[in-house]
Amino acid sequence: MGTPDFAVASLNVLLEEGMNVVCVVTQPDRPQGRKKVLTPTPVKAAAMEHGLPVLQPQRMRSPEAVAELAAYEPDLIVTAAYGQILPKAVLDLPRLGCVNIHGSLLPKYRGGAPIQRSIINGETVTGITLMYMAEGLDTGDMISRLEVPITDEDTSGTLFAKMSEAGAVLLRQELPRLLQGPLEAEPQDDEQATYAPNLTRDDEKINWSKDSRSIYNQIRGLVPFAGGFTIWNDEVFKVWKTLQPDPAAALPAGVTDAAPGTVIDMGTEGITVRTGDGVITLTEVQPAGKKALRAADYVRGTSLTKGTVFQ
């Protein structure tokens, strides 16, 4: 059971290890792109390549969806970023249990956006937790974990790829034990739990009063799925990439009194903006109604000027 690219590597492991994948469950097809073309999920596309039956219930909690899944008599259910909470009726179906490949080192970052929020929060290490599923949100007992470092250059896109591979590695490693029956697993310490709810529009809005490093981490955590944004001329102005801020660098002359969000400089490196503790240079931007482009190219033909204040 899975939906995005993150889950495809784990499906491939099951097939490579000779498992009898009796069916694949994924989210319904969604419209994609400007033309809103109905598009299968990456997991559905992978399943179809292997001729596997695919179920796409709107609500996995519905009695009809549970009955359809139960007809396959699964011994083990493996989930990875499926996108729906499973009801007890599904959790109780397989004799070997339901396991989840979760994108954090639980109990930290329970929820739907652990990878993005680990970058946004400036973490340097994250990982995969293989866990038995319970009725709560990512509260099940932990079978094993695998650490994954986060570099300063990682975005959510690069980290998703690393985590997908790590999840597949951990699943392959533990699969022989999983097939022997329910395992002794480590309960989570709920007092240590933190949460990573799905990102909202508010998470994408840049607060220029924050320190430069926090803004840098925010942008990395939003790429490539959404990008950060600010407001200029009453329109959304997206930011897709910045230079890594140097905390030791001296502030340019005349910056100290500038309000956060003020454009300090525009040139070959990009657009330099005042932040709460210094400056940050935007290197890839997207004006409203336009395509993303290098900030250095954008400044050659824009009405944006030094002294402009982003909101």
Backbone as CSV, one residue per row, in Angstrom:
resi,resn,N_x,N_y,N_z,CA_x,CA_y,CA_z,C_x,C_y,C_z
1,MET,0.857,-1.178,0.000,0.000,0.000,0.000,0.893,1.229,0.000
2,GLY,0.824,2.025,-1.065,1.650,3.214,-1.169,1.191,4.061,-2.326
3,THR,1.712,5.288,-2.400,1.242,6.196,-3.434,2.358,6.883,-4.211
4,PRO,3.285,7.638,-3.578,4.264,8.403,-4.357,5.483,7.578,-4.742
5,ASP,6.429,8.260,-5.407,7.688,7.620,-5.794,8.399,6.987,-4.604
6,PHE,8.286,7.630,-3.438,8.918,7.136,-2.221,8.643,5.651,-1.993
7,ALA,7.443,5.185,-2.371,7.020,3.811,-2.078,7.416,2.803,-3.154
8,VAL,7.792,3.275,-4.331,8.048,2.361,-5.448,9.223,1.425,-5.158
9,ALA,10.287,1.963,-4.545,11.456,1.126,-4.263,11.102,-0.031,-3.339
10,SER,10.202,0.197,-2.402,9.805,-0.880,-1.482,8.958,-1.930,-2.198
11,LEU,8.095,-1.501,-3.097,7.342,-2.465,-3.911,8.314,-3.315,-4.727
12,ASN,9.317,-2.678,-5.288,10.294,-3.429,-6.089,11.040,-4.464,-5.250
13,VAL,11.339,-4.118,-3.996,12.010,-5.079,-3.111,11.155,-6.324,-2.928
14,LEU,9.876,-6.151,-2.690,8.984,-7.300,-2.491,8.989,-8.204,-3.725
15,LEU,8.986,-7.581,-4.893,8.996,-8.368,-6.127,10.343,-9.039,-6.345
16,GLU,11.413,-8.305,-6.085,12.760,-8.876,-6.272,13.030,-10.025,-5.318
17,GLU,12.409,-9.979,-4.138,12.602,-11.039,-3.152,11.639,-12.207,-3.356
18,GLY,10.888,-12.162,-4.440,10.017,-13.289,-4.783,8.717,-13.363,-4.015
19,MET,8.320,-12.254,-3.402,7.053,-12.265,-2.666,5.868,-12.320,-3.644
20,ASN,4.824,-12.963,-3.215,3.605,-13.034,-4.017,2.762,-11.800,-3.672
21,VAL,2.977,-10.722,-4.399,2.227,-9.479,-4.157,0.835,-9.660,-4.765
22,VAL,-0.133,-9.976,-3.911,-1.456,-10.332,-4.418,-2.227,-9.115,-4.906
23,CYS,-1.931,-7.930,-4.361,-2.530,-6.708,-4.887,-1.776,-5.501,-4.356
24,VAL,-1.979,-4.390,-5.015,-1.390,-3.107,-4.631,-2.524,-2.126,-4.385
25,VAL,-2.450,-1.417,-3.275,-3.471,-0.423,-2.927,-2.825,0.952,-2.986
26,THR,-3.454,1.883,-3.691,-2.899,3.223,-3.839,-4.037,4.233,-3.901
27,GLN,-3.683,5.507,-3.850,-4.706,6.547,-3.897,-5.329,6.616,-5.288
28,PRO,-6.531,7.156,-5.383,-7.165,7.311,-6.701,-6.338,8.210,-7.627
29,ASP,-6.489,8.013,-8.934,-5.843,8.881,-9.907,-6.288,10.320,-9.683
30,ARG,-5.355,11.263,-9.855,-5.661,12.680,-9.655,-5.307,13.470,-10.914
31,PRO,-6.014,14.594,-11.151,-5.633,15.479,-12.257,-4.266,16.103,-11.991
32,GLN,-3.427,16.149,-13.031,-2.080,16.697,-12.900,-1.824,17.730,-13.991
33,GLY,-1.002,18.730,-13.644,-0.577,19.720,-14.621,-1.654,20.727,-14.956
34,ARG,-1.280,21.669,-15.815,-2.219,22.737,-16.189,-3.434,22.216,-16.930
35,LYS,-3.242,21.120,-17.666,-4.359,20.555,-18.425,-5.195,19.583,-17.598
36,LYS,-4.792,19.391,-16.345,-5.550,18.543,-15.416,-5.798,17.144,-15.988
37,VAL,-4.725,16.546,-16.501,-4.836,15.202,-17.054,-4.882,14.187,-15.912
38,LEU,-5.873,13.293,-15.939,-6.002,12.271,-14.902,-4.792,11.334,-14.981
39,THR,-4.030,11.267,-13.888,-2.731,10.592,-13.908,-2.647,9.543,-12.808
40,PRO,-2.178,8.329,-13.132,-2.018,7.310,-12.089,-0.909,7.682,-11.127
41,THR,-0.982,7.190,-9.907,0.089,7.425,-8.943,1.338,6.661,-9.390
42,PRO,2.519,7.077,-8.942,3.733,6.328,-9.290,3.659,4.850,-8.895
43,VAL,3.043,4.563,-7.750,2.929,3.161,-7.326,1.998,2.388,-8.261
44,LYS,0.909,3.010,-8.688,0.013,2.332,-9.640,0.746,2.062,-10.951
45,ALA,1.502,3.051,-11.426,2.232,2.870,-12.679,3.212,1.702,-12.561
46,ALA,3.914,1.616,-11.427,4.852,0.513,-11.225,4.127,-0.826,-11.154
47,ALA,2.984,-0.852,-10.462,2.212,-2.094,-10.338,1.711,-2.575,-11.695
48,MET,1.276,-1.621,-12.518,0.754,-1.990,-13.834,1.853,-2.568,-14.721
49,GLU,3.086,-2.076,-14.562,4.211,-2.619,-15.334,4.422,-4.105,-15.035
50,HIS,4.066,-4.504,-13.809,4.258,-5.897,-13.401,2.959,-6.700,-13.466
51,GLY,1.909,-6.093,-13.984,0.641,-6.801,-14.124,-0.035,-7.130,-12.810
52,LEU,0.157,-6.304,-11.797,-0.415,-6.566,-10.480,-1.806,-5.939,-10.359
53,PRO,-2.720,-6.605,-9.675,-4.026,-5.999,-9.423,-3.873,-4.737,-8.580
54,VAL,-4.645,-3.698,-8.888,-4.555,-2.430,-8.184,-5.921,-2.040,-7.641
55,LEU,-5.963,-1.701,-6.359,-7.175,-1.169,-5.723,-6.946,0.312,-5.423
56,GLN,-7.980,1.136,-5.678,-7.860,2.581,-5.449,-9.113,3.131,-4.751
57,PRO,-9.365,2.681,-3.533,-10.570,3.155,-2.851,-10.469,4.635,-2.483
58,GLN,-11.574,5.339,-2.604,-11.617,6.724,-2.136,-11.423,6.774,-0.625
59,ARG,-12.023,5.819,0.075,-11.917,5.746,1.527,-11.610,4.309,1.925
60,MET,-10.409,4.076,2.445,-10.044,2.733,2.858,-10.884,2.280,4.043
61,ARG,-11.520,3.231,4.724,-12.353,2.892,5.880,-13.726,2.337,5.487
62,SER,-14.105,2.485,4.242,-15.439,2.029,3.848,-15.532,0.503,3.914
63,PRO,-16.681,-0.031,4.312,-16.844,-1.494,4.380,-16.563,-2.161,3.040
64,GLU,-16.914,-1.489,1.947,-16.696,-2.072,0.623,-15.199,-2.224,0.335
65,ALA,-14.417,-1.190,0.707,-12.966,-1.250,0.468,-12.323,-2.335,1.317
66,VAL,-12.758,-2.439,2.566,-12.207,-3.471,3.457,-12.528,-4.862,2.922
67,ALA,-13.752,-5.048,2.482,-14.164,-6.358,1.962,-13.382,-6.721,0.696
68,GLU,-13.152,-5.725,-0.172,-12.417,-5.981,-1.403,-10.984,-6.410,-1.102
69,LEU,-10.370,-5.740,-0.129,-9.012,-6.110,0.266,-8.981,-7.473,0.949
70,ALA,-9.961,-7.712,1.813,-10.004,-8.981,2.554,-10.105,-10.187,1.626
71,ALA,-10.721,-9.994,0.453,-10.890,-11.092,-0.490,-9.539,-11.630,-0.982
72,TYR,-8.490,-10.827,-0.885,-7.162,-11.268,-1.305,-6.439,-12.077,-0.227
73,GLU,-6.990,-12.109,0.982,-6.444,-12.871,2.106,-4.945,-12.610,2.295
74,PRO,-4.554,-11.362,2.509,-3.123,-11.067,2.649,-2.535,-11.652,3.926
75,ASP,-1.316,-12.147,3.844,-0.576,-12.607,5.029,0.135,-11.440,5.713
76,LEU,0.601,-10.481,4.905,1.359,-9.332,5.411,0.992,-8.119,4.575
77,ILE,0.756,-6.990,5.223,0.533,-5.735,4.509,1.708,-4.814,4.797
78,VAL,2.322,-4.315,3.724,3.425,-3.360,3.827,2.927,-2.023,3.296
79,THR,3.060,-0.971,4.085,2.659,0.351,3.624,3.862,1.279,3.597
80,ALA,3.812,2.236,2.666,4.843,3.268,2.553,4.196,4.501,1.936
81,ALA,3.964,5.516,2.748,3.378,6.768,2.263,2.099,6.514,1.474
82,TYR,1.220,5.697,2.048,-0.051,5.408,1.374,-0.940,6.645,1.340
83,GLY,-1.070,7.342,2.453,-1.835,8.585,2.443,-3.209,8.506,3.064
84,GLN,-3.583,7.335,3.593,-4.838,7.209,4.334,-4.556,6.421,5.615
85,ILE,-5.271,6.776,6.677,-5.162,6.027,7.926,-5.974,4.745,7.799
86,LEU,-5.359,3.633,8.176,-6.027,2.338,8.033,-6.918,2.052,9.232
87,PRO,-8.131,1.571,8.984,-9.018,1.218,10.093,-8.590,-0.095,10.737
88,LYS,-9.098,-0.343,11.932,-8.768,-1.573,12.653,-9.126,-2.812,11.837
89,ALA,-10.200,-2.713,11.058,-10.623,-3.862,10.252,-9.544,-4.274,9.248
90,VAL,-8.768,-3.320,8.753,-7.671,-3.635,7.842,-6.445,-4.093,8.629
91,LEU,-6.154,-3.411,9.741,-4.999,-3.782,10.551,-5.094,-5.227,11.039
92,ASP,-6.309,-5.702,11.245,-6.518,-7.055,11.758,-6.530,-8.122,10.661
93,LEU,-6.477,-7.732,9.401,-6.595,-8.702,8.318,-5.412,-9.674,8.221
94,PRO,-4.181,-9.207,8.128,-3.076,-10.128,7.849,-2.567,-10.836,9.108
95,ARG,-2.300,-12.102,8.997,-1.846,-12.873,10.151,-0.455,-12.432,10.622
96,LEU,0.340,-11.861,9.735,1.686,-11.398,10.094,1.719,-9.906,10.419
97,GLY,0.569,-9.266,10.344,0.485,-7.869,10.742,0.617,-6.893,9.579
98,CYS,0.442,-5.607,9.911,0.644,-4.511,8.970,1.881,-3.740,9.402
99,VAL,2.825,-3.556,8.490,4.028,-2.790,8.819,4.091,-1.551,7.943
100,ASN,4.696,-0.511,8.493,4.798,0.758,7.786,6.253,1.189,7.699
101,ILE,6.641,1.722,6.540,7.972,2.285,6.322,7.823,3.792,6.469
102,HIS,8.184,4.304,7.642,7.931,5.712,7.962,9.202,6.540,7.810
103,GLY,9.052,7.745,7.257,10.189,8.576,6.923,10.732,9.449,8.034
104,SER,10.910,8.899,9.212,11.598,9.614,10.292,12.082,8.604,11.315
105,LEU,12.884,9.081,12.256,13.302,8.252,13.381,12.296,8.452,14.496
106,LEU,11.266,7.640,14.470,10.208,7.751,15.472,10.784,7.581,16.876
107,PRO,10.147,8.258,17.864,8.845,8.934,17.793,8.886,10.379,17.300
108,LYS,10.031,10.858,16.810,10.069,12.202,16.236,9.377,12.216,14.877
109,TYR,8.693,13.301,14.605,8.092,13.552,13.299,7.051,12.498,12.899
110,ARG,6.107,12.268,13.780,4.929,11.507,13.377,4.088,12.391,12.445
111,GLY,3.466,11.788,11.457,2.591,12.574,10.598,2.962,12.477,9.134
112,GLY,2.340,13.352,8.326,2.392,13.209,6.881,3.541,13.890,6.169
113,ALA,4.317,14.752,6.847,5.397,15.470,6.151,6.706,15.419,6.936
114,PRO,7.145,14.230,7.356,8.359,14.160,8.182,9.625,14.546,7.434
115,ILE,9.698,14.238,6.147,10.915,14.526,5.389,11.061,16.032,5.175
116,GLN,9.984,16.685,4.733,10.045,18.125,4.514,10.344,18.871,5.808
117,ARG,9.677,18.487,6.882,9.828,19.243,8.125,11.172,18.982,8.794
118,SER,11.782,17.864,8.536,13.117,17.635,9.096,14.115,18.620,8.498
119,ILE,13.967,18.934,7.207,14.843,19.925,6.582,14.483,21.324,7.055
120,ILE,13.200,21.653,7.053,12.753,22.980,7.474,13.221,23.292,8.890
121,ASN,13.234,22.273,9.737,13.635,22.473,11.134,15.144,22.406,11.348
122,GLY,15.903,22.210,10.274,17.353,22.250,10.387,17.988,20.988,10.942
123,GLU,17.306,19.860,10.853,17.887,18.606,11.329,19.083,18.213,10.450
124,THR,20.052,17.545,11.040,21.201,17.052,10.289,21.166,15.537,10.098
125,VAL,20.258,14.882,10.809,20.088,13.430,10.690,18.598,13.113,10.743
126,THR,18.173,12.222,9.884,16.816,11.678,9.954,16.944,10.174,9.728
127,GLY,15.903,9.527,9.247,16.014,8.096,9.010,14.682,7.452,8.732
128,ILE,14.724,6.149,8.608,13.536,5.335,8.342,13.244,4.481,9.564
129,THR,11.983,4.407,9.930,11.539,3.485,10.974,10.589,2.466,10.360
130,LEU,10.915,1.190,10.528,10.000,0.118,10.157,9.222,-0.240,11.410
131,MET,7.900,-0.165,11.315,7.074,-0.263,12.517,5.813,-1.071,12.230
132,TYR,5.284,-1.678,13.287,3.945,-2.252,13.186,2.929,-1.123,13.284
133,MET,1.880,-1.223,12.515,0.879,-0.168,12.498,-0.121,-0.354,13.627
134,ALA,-0.558,0.780,14.172,-1.585,0.805,15.208,-2.642,1.807,14.775
135,GLU,-3.694,1.937,15.567,-4.784,2.822,15.168,-4.425,4.297,15.284
136,GLY,-3.454,4.646,16.132,-3.045,6.035,16.256,-2.184,6.476,15.080
137,LEU,-1.831,7.759,15.053,-1.025,8.313,13.979,0.446,7.990,14.216
138,ASP,0.959,6.991,13.488,2.372,6.589,13.574,2.791,6.257,15.005
139,THR,1.922,5.575,15.728,2.175,5.268,17.143,2.606,3.826,17.374
140,GLY,2.688,3.014,16.337,2.950,1.587,16.509,4.350,1.274,17.009
141,ASP,4.515,0.029,17.460,5.811,-0.429,17.974,6.838,-0.501,16.846
142,MET,8.087,-0.174,17.190,9.163,-0.070,16.207,9.916,-1.386,16.071
143,ILE,10.090,-1.825,14.823,10.818,-3.057,14.533,12.306,-2.762,14.367
144,SER,12.637,-1.771,13.583,14.033,-1.369,13.391,14.078,0.011,12.762
145,ARG,15.280,0.630,12.826,15.449,1.979,12.287,16.775,2.061,11.523
146,LEU,16.846,2.993,10.596,18.054,3.193,9.805,18.263,4.691,9.635
147,GLU,19.421,5.197,10.093,19.692,6.629,10.021,20.081,7.055,8.604
148,VAL,19.699,8.291,8.264,20.045,8.902,6.981,20.519,10.327,7.259
149,PRO,21.757,10.683,6.872,22.237,12.051,7.117,21.549,13.053,6.192
150,ILE,21.398,14.279,6.681,20.888,15.389,5.874,22.034,16.370,5.659
151,THR,22.405,16.611,4.424,23.475,17.562,4.133,22.896,18.964,3.963
152,ASP,23.770,19.956,3.968,23.333,21.339,3.765,22.803,21.560,2.354
153,GLU,23.161,20.682,1.431,22.712,20.840,0.042,21.418,20.084,-0.237
154,ASP,20.970,19.251,0.678,19.758,18.464,0.436,18.527,19.358,0.331
155,THR,17.644,18.983,-0.580,16.286,19.514,-0.623,15.340,18.367,-0.278
156,SER,14.058,18.667,-0.179,13.119,17.567,0.049,13.190,16.551,-1.088
157,GLY,13.436,17.030,-2.298,13.529,16.114,-3.430,14.680,15.138,-3.301
158,THR,15.872,15.635,-2.979,17.020,14.737,-2.857,16.883,13.840,-1.640
159,LEU,16.300,14.382,-0.569,16.153,13.570,0.639,15.084,12.503,0.452
160,PHE,14.018,12.801,-0.273,13.017,11.777,-0.584,13.671,10.605,-1.296
161,ALA,14.558,10.890,-2.242,15.228,9.815,-2.982,16.099,8.975,-2.051
162,LYS,16.860,9.632,-1.187,17.695,8.906,-0.220,16.839,8.052,0.710
163,MET,15.737,8.627,1.172,14.886,7.935,2.135,14.143,6.770,1.491
164,SER,13.760,6.945,0.241,13.108,5.852,-0.480,14.028,4.643,-0.566
165,GLU,15.294,4.905,-0.899,16.270,3.819,-0.999,16.537,3.205,0.375
166,ALA,16.635,4.063,1.402,16.862,3.547,2.757,15.693,2.685,3.217
167,GLY,14.475,3.095,2.882,13.309,2.294,3.238,13.332,0.934,2.571
168,ALA,13.756,0.907,1.321,13.857,-0.370,0.598,14.933,-1.255,1.202
169,VAL,16.063,-0.648,1.575,17.153,-1.408,2.206,16.681,-2.031,3.517
170,LEU,15.984,-1.238,4.329,15.520,-1.737,5.627,14.479,-2.833,5.451
171,LEU,13.581,-2.665,4.492,12.576,-3.688,4.238,13.229,-4.991,3.787
172,ARG,14.184,-4.900,2.890,14.879,-6.105,2.417,15.595,-6.809,3.576
173,GLN,16.198,-6.008,4.433,16.939,-6.552,5.574,16.021,-7.291,6.539
174,GLU,14.844,-6.743,6.779,13.952,-7.293,7.810,12.905,-8.261,7.273
175,LEU,12.777,-8.365,5.969,11.719,-9.195,5.396,11.762,-10.644,5.869
176,PRO,12.929,-11.292,5.929,12.929,-12.684,6.411,12.344,-12.812,7.819
177,ARG,12.662,-11.863,8.693,12.116,-11.922,10.052,10.614,-11.643,10.051
178,LEU,10.163,-10.707,9.229,8.739,-10.383,9.179,7.904,-11.595,8.770
179,LEU,8.465,-12.435,7.914,7.729,-13.594,7.409,7.680,-14.740,8.419
180,GLN,8.429,-14.616,9.503,8.411,-15.652,10.534,7.278,-15.446,11.537
181,GLY,6.614,-14.335,11.439,5.501,-14.087,12.367,5.674,-12.762,13.056
182,PRO,4.663,-12.285,13.749,4.796,-11.011,14.470,6.014,-11.022,15.392
183,LEU,6.803,-9.950,15.335,8.065,-9.863,16.059,7.906,-9.083,17.352
184,GLU,8.817,-9.321,18.278,8.917,-8.444,19.434,9.405,-7.085,18.935
185,ALA,8.701,-6.039,19.290,9.049,-4.707,18.796,9.065,-3.720,19.952
186,GLU,9.763,-2.618,19.753,9.970,-1.637,20.817,8.845,-0.604,20.839
187,PRO,8.145,-0.474,21.958,7.112,0.556,22.050,7.742,1.943,21.949
188,GLN,7.000,2.882,21.381,7.466,4.255,21.310,7.247,4.966,22.640
189,ASP,8.133,5.895,22.933,7.973,6.757,24.094,7.153,7.972,23.666
190,ASP,5.883,7.965,24.006,4.992,9.037,23.566,5.431,10.409,24.076
191,GLU,6.124,10.441,25.202,6.565,11.732,25.746,7.641,12.374,24.869
192,GLN,8.305,11.570,24.039,9.334,12.093,23.149,8.797,12.407,21.747
193,ALA,7.511,12.209,21.555,6.931,12.352,20.223,6.879,13.815,19.780
194,THR,7.177,14.041,18.495,6.933,15.327,17.853,6.134,15.046,16.583
195,TYR,5.580,16.107,16.004,4.632,15.906,14.908,5.049,16.676,13.663
196,ALA,4.725,16.102,12.521,5.068,16.681,11.223,3.814,16.691,10.353
197,PRO,2.884,17.598,10.649,1.645,17.646,9.858,1.924,18.040,8.415
198,ASN,1.004,17.713,7.533,1.138,18.091,6.133,1.326,19.598,6.010
199,LEU,2.098,20.007,5.021,2.402,21.420,4.833,1.177,22.186,4.338
200,THR,1.086,23.421,4.776,-0.003,24.299,4.358,0.574,25.513,3.637
201,ARG,-0.301,26.347,3.124,0.138,27.577,2.462,0.937,28.455,3.426
202,ASP,0.573,28.455,4.675,1.302,29.261,5.663,2.753,28.824,5.793
203,ASP,3.012,27.522,5.623,4.383,27.018,5.713,5.239,27.492,4.542
204,GLU,4.605,27.890,3.446,5.328,28.311,2.249,5.652,29.808,2.261
205,LYS,4.955,30.570,3.092,5.161,32.023,3.140,6.455,32.332,3.878
206,ILE,7.328,33.130,3.248,8.613,33.488,3.847,8.426,34.624,4.841
207,ASN,8.910,34.417,6.044,8.935,35.465,7.061,10.356,36.021,7.091
208,TRP,10.540,37.183,6.483,11.888,37.739,6.339,12.497,38.155,7.669
209,SER,11.690,38.230,8.721,12.225,38.574,10.046,12.980,37.415,10.686
210,LYS,12.807,36.214,10.127,13.552,35.071,10.651,15.012,35.168,10.238
211,ASP,15.863,34.378,10.899,17.272,34.389,10.546,17.487,33.742,9.174
212,SER,18.603,34.077,8.551,18.882,33.628,7.181,18.911,32.114,7.061
213,ARG,19.481,31.452,8.064,19.568,29.989,8.006,18.179,29.359,8.017
214,SER,17.276,29.889,8.815,15.922,29.347,8.868,15.214,29.501,7.519
215,ILE,15.426,30.639,6.860,14.820,30.856,5.547,15.430,29.905,4.520
216,TYR,16.748,29.737,4.584,17.437,28.797,3.692,16.869,27.387,3.871
217,ASN,16.706,26.958,5.117,16.155,25.629,5.389,14.711,25.515,4.912
218,GLN,13.942,26.578,5.086,12.548,26.573,4.650,12.453,26.333,3.142
219,ILE,13.236,27.077,2.379,13.193,26.922,0.923,13.600,25.511,0.522
220,ARG,14.682,24.984,1.113,15.125,23.616,0.791,14.046,22.595,1.103
221,GLY,13.334,22.820,2.211,12.309,21.872,2.609,11.074,21.897,1.732
222,LEU,10.908,22.960,0.958,9.735,23.103,0.090,10.022,22.723,-1.369
223,VAL,11.285,22.528,-1.694,11.681,22.188,-3.064,11.756,20.669,-3.200
224,PRO,11.205,20.098,-4.282,10.683,20.740,-5.489,9.166,20.839,-5.540
225,PHE,8.496,20.612,-4.437,7.046,20.428,-4.487,6.251,21.734,-4.501
226,ALA,6.705,22.737,-3.765,5.921,23.961,-3.677,6.771,25.214,-3.859
227,GLY,7.923,25.263,-3.205,8.723,26.477,-3.195,8.195,27.449,-2.151
228,GLY,9.057,28.354,-1.715,8.618,29.406,-0.808,8.052,30.563,-1.610
229,PHE,7.346,31.457,-0.930,6.848,32.627,-1.655,6.822,33.842,-0.747
230,THR,6.877,34.993,-1.406,6.692,36.275,-0.751,5.720,37.065,-1.611
231,ILE,5.376,38.270,-1.205,4.440,39.091,-1.964,5.161,40.338,-2.455
232,TRP,5.036,40.593,-3.748,5.577,41.811,-4.355,4.556,42.342,-5.361
233,ASN,4.254,43.640,-5.291,3.234,44.242,-6.151,1.905,43.511,-6.040
234,ASP,1.599,43.086,-4.818,0.332,42.392,-4.531,0.208,41.052,-5.254
235,GLU,1.313,40.502,-5.711,1.292,39.207,-6.382,2.294,38.261,-5.726
236,VAL,2.041,36.981,-5.909,2.933,35.961,-5.366,4.240,35.948,-6.148
237,PHE,5.343,35.970,-5.428,6.678,35.919,-6.017,7.382,34.734,-5.371
238,LYS,7.584,33.675,-6.160,8.123,32.436,-5.598,9.645,32.434,-5.555
239,VAL,10.159,31.726,-4.557,11.599,31.546,-4.405,11.880,30.047,-4.379
240,TRP,12.734,29.604,-5.305,13.029,28.183,-5.429,14.425,27.813,-4.945
241,LYS,15.316,28.797,-4.876,16.678,28.471,-4.459,17.367,29.716,-3.934
242,THR,18.234,29.514,-2.932,19.044,30.601,-2.394,20.472,30.103,-2.204
243,LEU,21.394,31.055,-2.066,22.733,30.686,-1.642,22.705,30.309,-0.168
244,GLN,23.590,29.395,0.201,23.708,29.058,1.612,24.273,30.266,2.361
245,PRO,23.588,30.739,3.384,24.072,31.931,4.084,25.345,31.649,4.861
246,ASP,26.196,32.665,4.917,27.447,32.577,5.653,27.313,33.393,6.928
247,PRO,27.183,32.735,8.095,26.962,33.482,9.337,28.141,34.362,9.728
248,ALA,29.320,34.068,9.169,30.506,34.846,9.528,30.704,36.059,8.629
249,ALA,29.924,36.143,7.540,30.117,37.236,6.591,29.666,38.568,7.183
250,ALA,30.412,39.612,6.892,30.040,40.949,7.358,28.853,41.465,6.552
251,LEU,27.983,42.216,7.199,26.833,42.787,6.509,27.288,43.853,5.520
252,PRO,26.665,43.893,4.336,26.992,44.970,3.395,26.702,46.336,4.009
253,ALA,27.399,47.339,3.522,27.214,48.697,4.032,25.766,49.149,3.865
254,GLY,25.251,49.797,4.881,23.907,50.358,4.814,22.784,49.379,5.071
255,VAL,23.118,48.129,5.412,22.091,47.101,5.591,21.470,47.152,6.981
256,THR,22.223,47.578,7.962,21.800,47.450,9.356,20.426,48.044,9.617
257,ASP,20.135,49.176,9.018,18.875,49.859,9.293,17.742,49.423,8.369
258,ALA,18.021,48.576,7.402,16.990,48.154,6.458,16.025,47.174,7.118
259,ALA,14.764,47.290,6.768,13.747,46.393,7.317,13.883,45.011,6.698
260,PRO,13.582,43.949,7.459,13.579,42.607,6.871,12.680,42.556,5.635
261,GLY,13.171,41.903,4.590,12.442,41.828,3.329,12.886,42.847,2.310
262,THR,13.773,43.762,2.694,14.251,44.794,1.777,15.273,44.225,0.795
263,VAL,15.101,44.552,-0.492,16.085,44.152,-1.499,17.315,45.040,-1.340
264,ILE,18.438,44.420,-1.015,19.682,45.142,-0.736,20.534,45.281,-1.984
265,ASP,20.528,44.235,-2.813,21.395,44.250,-3.984,20.802,43.339,-5.048
266,MET,21.142,43.627,-6.307,20.711,42.818,-7.444,21.879,42.736,-8.415
267,GLY,22.261,41.512,-8.784,23.415,41.403,-9.660,23.617,40.005,-10.180
268,THR,24.874,39.669,-10.470,25.178,38.398,-11.108,24.934,37.200,-10.197
269,GLU,24.958,37.414,-8.873,24.683,36.300,-7.956,23.192,36.099,-7.753
270,GLY,22.414,37.161,-7.896,20.981,37.065,-7.691,20.434,38.291,-6.986
271,ILE,19.425,38.077,-6.157,18.740,39.153,-5.441,19.029,38.983,-3.952
272,THR,19.704,39.941,-3.364,20.073,39.862,-1.954,19.039,40.607,-1.113
273,VAL,18.527,39.916,-0.090,17.410,40.430,0.710,17.797,40.461,2.181
274,ARG,17.393,41.507,2.854,17.626,41.638,4.299,16.774,40.630,5.062
275,THR,17.369,39.976,6.048,16.650,39.037,6.914,16.736,39.518,8.356
276,GLY,16.256,38.702,9.260,16.253,39.094,10.662,17.629,39.214,11.262
277,ASP,18.615,38.498,10.692,19.959,38.552,11.278,21.052,38.871,10.261
278,GLY,20.670,39.180,9.034,21.680,39.439,8.016,21.042,39.561,6.647
279,VAL,21.593,38.803,5.682,21.041,38.822,4.327,21.022,37.406,3.778
280,ILE,20.227,37.224,2.717,20.211,35.964,1.990,20.051,36.291,0.521
281,THR,20.711,35.522,-0.354,20.687,35.799,-1.788,19.826,34.774,-2.507
282,LEU,18.794,35.258,-3.185,17.885,34.413,-3.953,18.514,34.151,-5.311
283,THR,18.606,32.893,-5.695,19.269,32.556,-6.958,18.325,31.961,-8.001
284,GLU,17.135,31.532,-7.605,16.128,31.054,-8.562,14.766,31.525,-8.088
285,VAL,14.062,32.268,-8.951,12.791,32.872,-8.568,11.742,32.615,-9.645
286,GLN,10.503,32.920,-9.301,9.402,32.734,-10.258,8.362,33.820,-10.043
287,PRO,8.361,34.844,-10.891,7.331,35.879,-10.782,5.953,35.309,-11.110
288,ALA,4.914,35.977,-10.671,3.544,35.518,-10.912,3.286,35.347,-12.407
289,GLY,2.743,34.190,-12.784,2.380,33.934,-14.167,3.542,33.593,-15.081
290,LYS,4.759,33.469,-14.538,5.940,33.183,-15.348,6.558,31.855,-14.935
291,LYS,7.532,31.420,-15.716,8.284,30.224,-15.368,9.422,30.590,-14.414
292,ALA,9.893,29.594,-13.677,11.044,29.804,-12.799,12.284,30.088,-13.648
293,LEU,13.156,30.971,-13.147,14.379,31.296,-13.865,15.445,31.760,-12.892
294,ARG,16.678,31.809,-13.375,17.766,32.288,-12.552,17.511,33.727,-12.154
295,ALA,17.720,34.035,-10.887,17.488,35.399,-10.416,18.398,36.380,-11.140
296,ALA,19.632,35.962,-11.466,20.562,36.837,-12.177,20.024,37.216,-13.551
297,ASP,19.283,36.324,-14.190,18.658,36.642,-15.477,17.425,37.521,-15.273
298,TYR,16.680,37.230,-14.224,15.452,37.980,-13.961,15.727,39.461,-13.722
299,VAL,16.804,39.778,-12.992,17.044,41.179,-12.616,17.403,42.046,-13.816
300,ARG,17.763,41.443,-14.949,18.146,42.246,-16.113,16.938,42.871,-16.813
301,GLY,15.743,42.334,-16.551,14.583,42.885,-17.251,13.379,43.075,-16.360
302,THR,13.598,43.492,-15.131,12.505,43.613,-14.176,12.389,45.039,-13.653
303,SER,11.205,45.360,-13.172,11.003,46.660,-12.521,11.359,46.608,-11.038
304,LEU,11.728,45.426,-10.556,12.186,45.298,-9.177,13.436,46.140,-8.992
305,THR,13.508,46.864,-7.901,14.665,47.744,-7.651,15.187,47.558,-6.234
306,LYS,16.410,48.009,-6.034,16.948,48.058,-4.676,16.025,48.919,-3.828
307,GLY,15.839,48.475,-2.610,14.950,49.206,-1.702,13.537,48.685,-1.687
308,THR,13.173,47.853,-2.687,11.863,47.199,-2.670,11.765,46.345,-1.410
309,VAL,10.596,46.336,-0.782,10.403,45.522,0.417,9.396,44.414,0.096
310,PHE,9.872,43.170,0.154,8.974,42.024,0.009,8.113,41.896,1.266
311,GLN,6.874,41.506,1.071,5.940,41.354,2.183,5.747,39.874,2.531
